[in-house]
Amino acid sequence: QVQLVASGGGLVQAGGSLRLSCAASARTLSTYAMAWFRQAPGKGSEFIAGISWSGGSTVYADSVKGRCTISRDNAKNTVYLQMNSLKPEDTAVYYCAASLVGYHLNTKYDYWGQGTQVTVSS
């Protein structure tokens, strides 16, 4: 079983930045494509960004395109989400996920992290 631990969330002011990390227990992280999702109170899960197995391809939701960058370091078993120009509407619990088969919003994800809270104040 692969365990994912998300961290790096916190309270920031609008316009600020955060870098979220997702540490994986997998021996070979490159086996999995990775993605970030978020869920705000009372709302469903929203796909944020995905990255291919070796990091050569990325996909972003329109809501964060230009403000967020997903990256990975397979040697460190870690995936990152750099978030800039944060807005109050970015407030949510952010989850990382791992998939054997893809990295898009409609992909089946095999493992999920526990989530890390991001709160953006106005």
C-alpha positions in Angstrom: 0.0 0.0 0.0 1.2 3.5 -0.9 0.9 6.2 1.8 0.8 9.8 0.8 1.4 12.6 3.3 0.5 16.1 2.3 2.0 19.1 4.1 2.8 22.8 3.6 -0.7 24.3 4.0 -1.4 27.1 6.3 -2.9 30.6 6.6 -1.8 33.2 4.1 -3.0 36.6 3.0 -4.4 37.1 -0.5 -1.6 37.5 -3.0 0.7 35.3 -1.0 2.3 32.0 -1.9 2.6 28.5 -0.6 4.3 25.4 -1.6 2.5 22.1 -0.8 4.4 18.9 -0.6 3.2 15.3 -0.9 5.6 12.7 0.4 5.0 9.1 -0.8 6.1 5.8 0.6 6.4 4.1 -2.8 9.8 2.7 -3.5 9.5 3.8 -7.1 7.4 7.0 -7.3 7.7 7.0 -11.1 5.3 4.1 -11.2 2.5 6.6 -10.4 1.2 9.7 -12.1 0.3 12.2 -9.5 -2.3 14.9 -9.1 -3.6 17.5 -6.7 -7.3 18.0 -5.8 -9.0 20.4 -3.5 -12.3 20.5 -1.7 -13.9 23.6 -0.1 -16.6 23.3 2.5 -19.9 22.3 1.0 -18.4 21.7 -2.4 -17.2 18.7 -4.3 -13.7 17.7 -5.1 -12.0 19.9 -7.7 -9.1 18.7 -9.9 -6.3 21.2 -9.7 -3.2 19.8 -11.5 -1.7 16.6 -12.7 1.7 15.4 -13.7 2.9 12.5 -15.7 5.1 9.7 -14.4 8.4 11.3 -15.2 7.2 14.9 -15.0 7.4 15.6 -18.7 3.7 16.5 -19.0 1.4 18.6 -16.8 -2.2 19.5 -16.8 -3.9 22.4 -14.9 -7.4 23.4 -14.2 -8.4 26.8 -15.7 -9.0 28.1 -12.2 -5.3 27.9 -11.3 -3.6 28.0 -14.6 -0.8 30.6 -14.5 -0.8 30.7 -10.7 0.2 27.1 -9.9 3.0 24.8 -10.8 3.0 21.1 -10.2 6.4 19.3 -10.1 7.9 16.1 -8.9 11.2 14.8 -7.6 11.1 11.0 -8.0 14.4 10.6 -6.2 12.9 12.3 -3.1 9.5 10.5 -3.5 7.9 13.9 -3.4 5.4 15.9 -5.5 5.0 19.6 -5.1 2.3 22.3 -5.8 3.7 25.8 -5.9 0.8 28.3 -5.5 1.2 32.0 -6.1 -1.1 34.9 -6.2 -3.5 33.1 -3.8 -7.1 34.2 -3.6 -9.7 33.7 -0.9 -11.5 31.3 -3.2 -8.4 29.0 -3.1 -9.3 28.2 0.5 -9.8 24.5 0.7 -8.4 21.2 1.9 -5.8 20.1 -0.7 -5.3 16.4 -1.4 -2.6 14.6 -3.4 -3.4 11.5 -5.2 -1.5 8.7 -7.1 -2.6 6.8 -10.1 -1.2 3.9 -12.1 -3.1 4.9 -15.2 -3.3 8.7 -15.6 -3.2 12.2 -14.2 -6.4 13.9 -15.4 -9.6 14.8 -13.6 -11.4 11.7 -14.7 -8.6 9.3 -13.9 -9.0 6.5 -11.4 -6.7 7.4 -8.5 -5.5 4.5 -6.4 -4.2 6.3 -3.4 -5.0 9.6 -1.6 -3.3 11.7 1.0 -5.0 12.9 4.1 -5.1 16.5 2.9 -3.6 19.8 4.1 -5.6 22.9 4.9 -5.0 26.1 2.9 -6.7 29.2 4.1 -6.4 32.5 2.3 -7.6 35.6 4.1 -8.7 38.8 2.3 
